[in-house]
């Protein structure tokens, strides 16, 4: 689930990704989130460590680089150790 790649060679997702897939929102300073669902023309993403979802147009989403994936996984593990994420 973590770090699944739902992209073509351009780094842009070619189809709707599976829930939990890591994605980068380029319209918000390369913020990394987990794909949650489709909401009309937007995709809903949630911060990896937990928090409020946000919506983004699919054209502003790309797959994360390996370093971005590592940071996201570390953030999730840290949140889990603090009891913020199950």
N, CA and C atoms as an extended XYZ file, in Angstrom:
258
Properties=species:S:1:pos:R:3:atomname:S:1:resname:S:1:resid:I:1 pbc="F F F"
N         0.822       -1.173        0.000 N   UNK     1
C         0.000        0.000        0.000 CA  UNK     1
C         0.869        1.240        0.000 C   UNK     1
N         1.846        1.318        0.907 N   UNK     2
C         2.687        2.503        0.975 CA  UNK     2
C         3.599        2.585       -0.225 C   UNK     2
N         3.633        3.749       -0.836 N   UNK     3
C         4.541        3.975       -1.940 CA  UNK     3
C         4.131        3.313       -3.236 C   UNK     3
N         2.888        2.823       -3.315 N   UNK     4
C         2.453        2.253       -4.582 CA  UNK     4
C         2.545        3.306       -5.658 C   UNK     4
N         2.939        2.890       -6.814 N   UNK     5
C         3.134        3.829       -7.903 CA  UNK     5
C         2.006        3.660       -8.905 C   UNK     5
N         1.196        4.702       -9.054 N   UNK     6
C         0.075        4.666       -9.988 CA  UNK     6
C         0.325        5.639      -11.130 C   UNK     6
N         1.548        5.712      -11.599 N   UNK     7
C         1.864        6.739      -12.574 CA  UNK     7
C         2.388        6.167      -13.883 C   UNK     7
N         2.396        7.041      -14.858 N   UNK     8
C         3.020        6.742      -16.131 CA  UNK     8
C         4.461        7.244      -16.063 C   UNK     8
N         5.148        7.297      -17.178 N   UNK     9
C         6.532        7.770      -17.199 CA  UNK     9
C         6.667        9.255      -16.904 C   UNK     9
N         5.574       10.004      -16.928 N   UNK    10
C         5.627       11.445      -16.692 CA  UNK    10
C         5.613       11.793      -15.211 C   UNK    10
N         5.368       10.824      -14.344 N   UNK    11
C         5.251       11.102      -12.926 CA  UNK    11
C         3.844       11.504      -12.533 C   UNK    11
N         2.952       11.655      -13.505 N   UNK    12
C         1.552       11.985      -13.239 CA  UNK    12
C         0.749       10.690      -13.202 C   UNK    12
N        -0.195       10.571      -12.263 N   UNK    13
C        -1.030        9.372      -12.222 CA  UNK    13
C        -1.820        9.214      -13.511 C   UNK    13
N        -1.849        8.001      -14.030 N   UNK    14
C        -2.544        7.742      -15.287 CA  UNK    14
C        -3.983        7.296      -15.058 C   UNK    14
N        -4.313        6.951      -13.820 N   UNK    15
C        -5.664        6.538      -13.470 CA  UNK    15
C        -5.883        6.830      -12.000 C   UNK    15
N        -7.092        6.598      -11.527 N   UNK    16
C        -7.383        6.835      -10.113 CA  UNK    16
C        -6.598        5.824       -9.282 C   UNK    16
N        -5.795        6.300       -8.340 N   UNK    17
C        -4.981        5.388       -7.534 CA  UNK    17
C        -5.805        4.668       -6.461 C   UNK    17
N        -5.233        3.631       -5.905 N   UNK    18
C        -5.871        2.897       -4.818 CA  UNK    18
C        -5.822        3.738       -3.539 C   UNK    18
N        -6.821        3.619       -2.684 N   UNK    19
C        -6.775        4.339       -1.404 CA  UNK    19
C        -5.491        3.998       -0.636 C   UNK    19
N        -4.889        5.025       -0.059 N   UNK    20
C        -3.649        4.841        0.680 CA  UNK    20
C        -2.394        5.090       -0.131 C   UNK    20
N        -2.541        5.263       -1.438 N   UNK    21
C        -1.383        5.524       -2.293 CA  UNK    21
C        -0.808        6.897       -1.979 C   UNK    21
N         0.497        6.978       -1.829 N   UNK    22
C         1.153        8.256       -1.575 CA  UNK    22
C         1.193        9.090       -2.844 C   UNK    22
N         0.836       10.375       -2.710 N   UNK    23
C         0.861       11.313       -3.826 CA  UNK    23
C         1.390       12.655       -3.339 C   UNK    23
N         1.897       13.454       -4.260 N   UNK    24
C         2.408       14.790       -3.947 CA  UNK    24
C         1.515       15.808       -4.625 C   UNK    24
N         1.040       16.776       -3.843 N   UNK    25
C         0.213       17.873       -4.344 CA  UNK    25
C         1.143       19.037       -4.689 C   UNK    25
N         1.383       19.257       -5.974 N   UNK    26
C         2.302       20.308       -6.402 CA  UNK    26
C         1.700       21.699       -6.279 C   UNK    26
N         0.385       21.794       -6.114 N   UNK    27
C        -0.250       23.106       -5.949 CA  UNK    27
C        -0.127       23.630       -4.523 C   UNK    27
N         0.338       22.804       -3.608 N   UNK    28
C         0.493       23.194       -2.200 CA  UNK    28
C         1.917       22.940       -1.724 C   UNK    28
N         2.869       23.353       -2.499 N   UNK    29
C         4.263       23.255       -2.080 CA  UNK    29
C         4.773       21.839       -1.934 C   UNK    29
N         4.364       20.950       -2.813 N   UNK    30
C         4.796       19.548       -2.797 CA  UNK    30
C         4.425       18.830       -1.498 C   UNK    30
N         3.226       19.084       -1.036 N   UNK    31
C         2.714       18.424        0.167 CA  UNK    31
C         2.378       16.971       -0.157 C   UNK    31
N         2.828       16.055        0.679 N   UNK    32
C         2.603       14.623        0.476 CA  UNK    32
C         1.371       14.199        1.249 C   UNK    32
N         0.528       13.397        0.601 N   UNK    33
C        -0.668       12.883        1.262 CA  UNK    33
C        -1.029       11.510        0.732 C   UNK    33
N        -1.917       10.855        1.449 N   UNK    34
C        -2.437        9.561        1.019 CA  UNK    34
C        -3.749        9.784        0.277 C   UNK    34
N        -3.885        9.144       -0.867 N   UNK    35
C        -5.126        9.241       -1.629 CA  UNK    35
C        -6.247        8.610       -0.821 C   UNK    35
N        -7.396        9.318       -0.749 N   UNK    36
C        -8.556        8.815       -0.023 CA  UNK    36
C        -9.700        8.428       -0.955 C   UNK    36
N       -10.088        9.363       -1.841 N   UNK    37
C       -11.233        9.113       -2.708 CA  UNK    37
C       -11.337       10.192       -3.772 C   UNK    37
N       -12.305       10.006       -4.652 N   UNK    38
C       -12.620       10.996       -5.679 CA  UNK    38
C       -13.831       11.784       -5.191 C   UNK    38
N       -13.748       13.103       -5.291 N   UNK    39
C       -14.853       13.980       -4.894 CA  UNK    39
C       -15.155       14.899       -6.069 C   UNK    39
N       -16.035       14.454       -6.940 N   UNK    40
C       -16.336       15.218       -8.153 CA  UNK    40
C       -15.104       15.264       -9.039 C   UNK    40
N       -14.674       16.471       -9.444 N   UNK    41
C       -13.483       16.560      -10.298 CA  UNK    41
C       -12.172       16.568       -9.492 C   UNK    41
N       -12.265       16.449       -8.173 N   UNK    42
C       -11.086       16.538       -7.309 CA  UNK    42
C       -10.747       15.191       -6.686 C   UNK    42
N        -9.511       15.073       -6.228 N   UNK    43
C        -9.072       13.924       -5.457 CA  UNK    43
C        -8.875       14.386       -4.022 C   UNK    43
N        -9.298       13.575       -3.084 N   UNK    44
C        -9.113       13.877       -1.667 CA  UNK    44
C        -7.834       13.214       -1.166 C   UNK    44
N        -6.989       14.019       -0.537 N   UNK    45
C        -5.753       13.520        0.059 CA  UNK    45
C        -5.782       13.820        1.547 C   UNK    45
N        -5.100       12.984        2.329 N   UNK    46
C        -5.003       13.178        3.774 CA  UNK    46
C        -3.538       13.157        4.161 C   UNK    46
N        -3.135       14.031        5.079 N   UNK    47
C        -1.740       14.003        5.525 CA  UNK    47
C        -1.358       12.619        6.048 C   UNK    47
N        -0.137       12.214        5.816 N   UNK    48
C         0.314       10.877        6.171 CA  UNK    48
C         0.273       10.642        7.675 C   UNK    48
N         0.595       11.630        8.470 N   UNK    49
C         0.571       11.480        9.923 CA  UNK    49
C        -0.805       11.669       10.526 C   UNK    49
N        -1.824       11.811        9.700 N   UNK    50
C        -3.180       12.064       10.167 CA  UNK    50
C        -3.502       13.542       10.045 C   UNK    50
N        -4.746       13.851       10.041 N   UNK    51
C        -5.162       15.244        9.935 CA  UNK    51
C        -6.301       15.409        8.959 C   UNK    51
N        -6.583       16.658        8.660 N   UNK    52
C        -7.722       17.005        7.815 CA  UNK    52
C        -7.414       16.786        6.337 C   UNK    52
N        -8.370       16.174        5.648 N   UNK    53
C        -8.237       15.968        4.202 CA  UNK    53
C        -8.279       17.293        3.463 C   UNK    53
N        -7.696       17.277        2.262 N   UNK    54
C        -7.842       18.419        1.369 CA  UNK    54
C        -8.093       17.885       -0.024 C   UNK    54
N        -8.592       18.745       -0.881 N   UNK    55
C        -8.902       18.346       -2.254 CA  UNK    55
C        -7.941       19.009       -3.221 C   UNK    55
N        -7.643       18.285       -4.290 N   UNK    56
C        -6.702       18.774       -5.297 CA  UNK    56
C        -7.168       18.285       -6.668 C   UNK    56
N        -6.921       19.098       -7.671 N   UNK    57
C        -7.193       18.669       -9.036 CA  UNK    57
C        -6.148       17.636       -9.437 C   UNK    57
N        -6.546       16.562      -10.099 N   UNK    58
C        -5.592       15.516      -10.470 CA  UNK    58
C        -4.408       16.009      -11.305 C   UNK    58
N        -4.575       17.106      -12.034 N   UNK    59
C        -3.470       17.614      -12.857 CA  UNK    59
C        -2.330       18.165      -12.003 C   UNK    59
N        -2.561       18.416      -10.711 N   UNK    60
C        -1.525       18.925       -9.815 CA  UNK    60
C        -0.921       17.838       -8.929 C   UNK    60
N        -1.172       16.589       -9.261 N   UNK    61
C        -0.692       15.475       -8.449 CA  UNK    61
C         0.389       14.713       -9.200 C   UNK    61
N         1.415       14.303       -8.449 N   UNK    62
C         2.458       13.443       -9.014 CA  UNK    62
C         2.829       12.398       -7.984 C   UNK    62
N         3.541       11.396       -8.425 N   UNK    63
C         4.013       10.377       -7.500 CA  UNK    63
C         5.234       10.901       -6.747 C   UNK    63
N         5.419       10.488       -5.516 N   UNK    64
C         6.533       10.991       -4.722 CA  UNK    64
C         7.864       10.341       -5.098 C   UNK    64
N         8.920       11.118       -4.961 N   UNK    65
C        10.272       10.579       -5.120 CA  UNK    65
C        10.560        9.692       -3.907 C   UNK    65
N        11.592        8.888       -3.996 N   UNK    66
C        11.925        7.979       -2.902 CA  UNK    66
C        12.150        8.714       -1.586 C   UNK    66
N        12.819        9.856       -1.612 N   UNK    67
C        13.061       10.619       -0.383 CA  UNK    67
C        11.750       11.129        0.203 C   UNK    67
N        10.814       11.547       -0.641 N   UNK    68
C         9.516       12.006       -0.158 CA  UNK    68
C         8.740       10.854        0.477 C   UNK    68
N         8.851        9.666       -0.107 N   UNK    69
C         8.198        8.492        0.468 CA  UNK    69
C         8.779        8.179        1.843 C   UNK    69
N        10.103        8.246        1.965 N   UNK    70
C        10.767        7.972        3.233 CA  UNK    70
C        10.336        8.969        4.307 C   UNK    70
N        10.276       10.258        3.958 N   UNK    71
C         9.835       11.277        4.914 CA  UNK    71
C         8.400       11.018        5.371 C   UNK    71
N         7.542       10.654        4.435 N   UNK    72
C         6.142       10.397        4.765 CA  UNK    72
C         6.017        9.186        5.685 C   UNK    72
N         6.748        8.137        5.401 N   UNK    73
C         6.703        6.945        6.253 CA  UNK    73
C         7.221        7.259        7.651 C   UNK    73
N         8.281        8.046        7.730 N   UNK    74
C         8.840        8.430        9.032 CA  UNK    74
C         7.841        9.280        9.809 C   UNK    74
N         7.167       10.200        9.151 N   UNK    75
C         6.156       11.032        9.804 CA  UNK    75
C         5.030       10.161       10.358 C   UNK    75
N         4.620        9.164        9.593 N   UNK    76
C         3.549        8.264       10.047 CA  UNK    76
C         4.004        7.457       11.256 C   UNK    76
N         5.205        6.927       11.214 N   UNK    77
C         5.715        6.147       12.351 CA  UNK    77
C         5.861        7.012       13.597 C   UNK    77
N         6.318        8.244       13.434 N   UNK    78
C         6.435        9.153       14.569 CA  UNK    78
C         5.062        9.470       15.164 C   UNK    78
N         4.084        9.718       14.304 N   UNK    79
C         2.726        9.989       14.785 CA  UNK    79
C         2.162        8.769       15.504 C   UNK    79
N         2.431        7.597       14.976 N   UNK    80
C         1.954        6.363       15.608 CA  UNK    80
C         2.589        6.185       16.992 C   UNK    80
N         3.882        6.493       17.097 N   UNK    81
C         4.559        6.325       18.390 CA  UNK    81
C         4.027        7.303       19.440 C   UNK    81
N         3.497        8.440       18.982 N   UNK    82
C         2.890        9.420       19.888 CA  UNK    82
C         1.426        9.105       20.178 C   UNK    82
N         0.893        8.063       19.542 N   UNK    83
C        -0.498        7.680       19.757 CA  UNK    83
C        -1.480        8.466       18.914 C   UNK    83
N        -1.003        9.188       17.903 N   UNK    84
C        -1.884       10.006       17.074 CA  UNK    84
C        -2.494        9.229       15.925 C   UNK    84
N        -1.880        8.110       15.545 N   UNK    85
C        -2.344        7.295       14.415 CA  UNK    85
C        -2.371        5.845       14.864 C   UNK    85
N        -3.408        5.126       14.484 N   UNK    86
C        -3.454        3.703       14.801 CA  UNK    86
C        -2.667        2.904       13.815 C   UNK    86
